[in-house]
Every structure is written in structure tokens, then in C-alpha cells.
Amino acid sequence: MTSTLSGDPRLKSVDRAIKKNGARGDALLEVLNTAQESFGYLSQDLIRYVARELHVPLARVYGVATFYHLFTFKPKGDHTCIVCLGTACYVKGAGDIVAALEAEYEVKSGGTTADGRLSVTTARCLGSCGLAPMLVLDGAVLARNDANSTLERVAVVLDGTPAQEAD
């Protein structure tokens, strides 16, 4: 085991997933999902650990992890804001929302603020066009947003108040 993972209690859930599947390589996707749920992202050490424990080439683990968009290789912020960029949302101003978040919090889409408090990402489509433009803030679906309402909602969440879900 690598030194950065030694003694980390989150590794127990990864080990359980490996053991549950008999350390078979065909369990790679399930084990990677468990690893990300446990750690929040897939570090290089964690990817190496999974490859070694499942007896699969490191290139295969990277191949699977980079193929699926649900996996991330950087730690997420304390709070996450996902802005839908589907056609309906984009036409109704989602691009302005992303630009406002980037400017206000000095973070590029797909990144995390320097203080680690906020991650801003986009999605191709979140499948709720009737709520356009929509976003998901810390798991709460927020409907019919604009740049100003989004900045207000994010500021409230960063101050410790949970986001209110869509109607």
C-alpha cells in the first residue's frame, strides 16, 4: 500500500468492494465507484492501489476511469454547483450563469476555488428542460435561474444555509 493511503479508514470500503468481488478485474467499475464515493475523487495512489489489488494493468484502470465522466481526479470543494448547459438552459442564459460564477469566485468551470469551498462544473443536460435554466447546488435542484439569483443562492450556501430545492 502506498504511504498516502496507509491507515486511511476510507480504504476499508474499497477493500470490502474488492473482497466482495473476489478481486476480479471485471469488478473494476464497481470498485472505482466505491473508491470515489469513499475518497471524493480518484488520486493517482488510489488508482494504483485498485490496479494492484484487482491484478489489472494500470493503463486499464486509467482507461476506464477517464472514459466515464462520473469519475474525477481532483478533490471537489466543500460545495458544488453544477450548471446545465443543455439547449433549453443555454438559450435561457446558462452561459451567463457560468460566466458570473467564474468571475465572482475566480474559478474556471470544472475547477475549485483556491480556498476549496466551491467547485463549479457544467453538465451537457440534466434532463429538466422545463426548469431552464437550472442548476444543482449541493444536491438541490434549483429552477429558473439567472446570473444574479445564482450568485445570491451560492453566497447563501457558502454562508452555511442549505439551498432551497425547485418547486
QUIURTA-V694536 format. One record per residue. N is the residue number from 1. RES is the residue in three letters. PSI is psi in degrees with one decimal (999 if undefined). OMEGA is omega as a letter, one per 30 degrees, with the letter a starting at -180 (NA if undefined). Layout:
N/RES/PSI/OMEGA ; N/RES/PSI/OMEGA
This chain:
1/MET/143.0/a ; 2/THR/157.3/a ; 3/SER/-33.7/a ; 4/THR/-18.3/l ; 5/LEU/-15.8/a ; 6/SER/126.3/l ; 7/GLY/1.0/a ; 8/ASP/120.1/a ; 9/PRO/-22.0/l ; 10/ARG/-21.0/a ; 11/LEU/-21.7/l ; 12/LYS/-39.1/l ; 13/SER/-34.5/l ; 14/VAL/-44.2/l ; 15/ASP/-38.0/l ; 16/ARG/-41.6/l ; 17/ALA/-39.0/l ; 18/ILE/-47.6/a ; 19/LYS/-43.3/l ; 20/LYS/-34.8/a ; 21/ASN/13.1/l ; 22/GLY/27.5/a ; 23/ALA/34.0/l ; 24/ARG/141.3/l ; 25/GLY/-25.4/a ; 26/ASP/-2.2/l ; 27/ALA/9.6/a ; 28/LEU/-47.2/a ; 29/LEU/-44.0/l ; 30/GLU/-41.2/a ; 31/VAL/-41.0/l ; 32/LEU/-40.0/l ; 33/ASN/-44.1/l ; 34/THR/-41.5/l ; 35/ALA/-43.8/a ; 36/GLN/-38.9/l ; 37/GLU/-37.5/a ; 38/SER/-40.9/a ; 39/PHE/-16.8/a ; 40/GLY/-17.9/l ; 41/TYR/169.5/a ; 42/LEU/103.9/l ; 43/SER/164.6/l ; 44/GLN/-40.9/l ; 45/ASP/-39.4/l ; 46/LEU/-40.3/l ; 47/ILE/-43.5/l ; 48/ARG/-41.5/l ; 49/TYR/-47.6/l ; 50/VAL/-44.7/l ; 51/ALA/-46.1/a ; 52/ARG/-45.1/a ; 53/GLU/-29.9/l ; 54/LEU/-3.3/l ; 55/HIS/45.2/l ; 56/VAL/152.3/l ; 57/PRO/143.4/l ; 58/LEU/-38.2/l ; 59/ALA/-35.6/l ; 60/ARG/-41.5/l ; 61/VAL/-45.8/l ; 62/TYR/-40.1/l ; 63/GLY/-46.1/l ; 64/VAL/-45.3/a ; 65/ALA/-35.0/a ; 66/THR/-19.7/l ; 67/PHE/-41.4/a ; 68/TYR/126.5/a ; 69/HIS/-15.3/a ; 70/LEU/-16.1/l ; 71/PHE/142.6/l ; 72/THR/150.9/a ; 73/PHE/4.5/l ; 74/LYS/146.6/l ; 75/PRO/142.1/l ; 76/LYS/161.9/l ; 77/GLY/174.1/l ; 78/ASP/-30.9/l ; 79/HIS/148.2/l ; 80/THR/141.1/l ; 81/CYS/116.3/l ; 82/ILE/120.0/a ; 83/VAL/127.1/l ; 84/CYS/131.1/l ; 85/LEU/22.1/l ; 86/GLY/166.8/a ; 87/THR/-51.0/a ; 88/ALA/-44.1/a ; 89/CYS/-41.1/a ; 90/TYR/-44.7/a ; 91/VAL/-32.4/a ; 92/LYS/11.3/l ; 93/GLY/14.2/a ; 94/ALA/-32.8/l ; 95/GLY/-38.2/l ; 96/ASP/-36.2/l ; 97/ILE/-47.4/l ; 98/VAL/-45.5/a ; 99/ALA/-40.7/l ; 100/ALA/-42.8/l ; 101/LEU/-43.8/l ; 102/GLU/-43.0/a ; 103/ALA/-46.6/a ; 104/GLU/-39.4/a ; 105/TYR/6.9/l ; 106/GLU/53.6/a ; 107/VAL/140.5/l ; 108/LYS/149.5/l ; 109/SER/132.8/a ; 110/GLY/-2.6/a ; 111/GLY/-178.1/a ; 112/THR/143.3/l ; 113/THR/156.7/a ; 114/ALA/-31.3/l ; 115/ASP/-1.2/l ; 116/GLY/13.4/a ; 117/ARG/-27.1/a ; 118/LEU/130.0/l ; 119/SER/133.3/l ; 120/VAL/123.2/l ; 121/THR/169.6/l ; 122/THR/160.4/l ; 123/ALA/146.8/l ; 124/ARG/-40.4/l ; 125/CYS/133.3/l ; 126/LEU/1.7/l ; 127/GLY/22.6/l ; 128/SER/61.4/a ; 129/CYS/-28.7/l ; 130/GLY/-14.2/l ; 131/LEU/9.4/a ; 132/ALA/145.7/f ; 133/PRO/137.1/a ; 134/MET/160.7/l ; 135/LEU/165.2/l ; 136/VAL/117.9/a ; 137/LEU/111.4/a ; 138/ASP/41.7/l ; 139/GLY/-11.8/l ; 140/ALA/127.1/l ; 141/VAL/123.3/a ; 142/LEU/126.0/a ; 143/ALA/154.0/l ; 144/ARG/59.8/a ; 145/ASN/163.4/l ; 146/ASP/179.6/a ; 147/ALA/-45.1/a ; 148/ASN/-45.9/a ; 149/SER/-35.3/l ; 150/THR/-46.5/l ; 151/LEU/-39.1/l ; 152/GLU/-45.1/a ; 153/ARG/-42.1/l ; 154/VAL/-42.1/l ; 155/ALA/-41.0/l ; 156/VAL/-45.5/a ; 157/VAL/-41.7/l ; 158/LEU/-24.7/l ; 159/ASP/-3.2/l ; 160/GLY/5.3/l ; 161/THR/128.8/l ; 162/PRO/148.7/l ; 163/ALA/145.3/l ; 164/GLN/133.1/a ; 165/GLU/164.4/l ; 166/ALA/154.4/l ; 167/ASP/999/NA
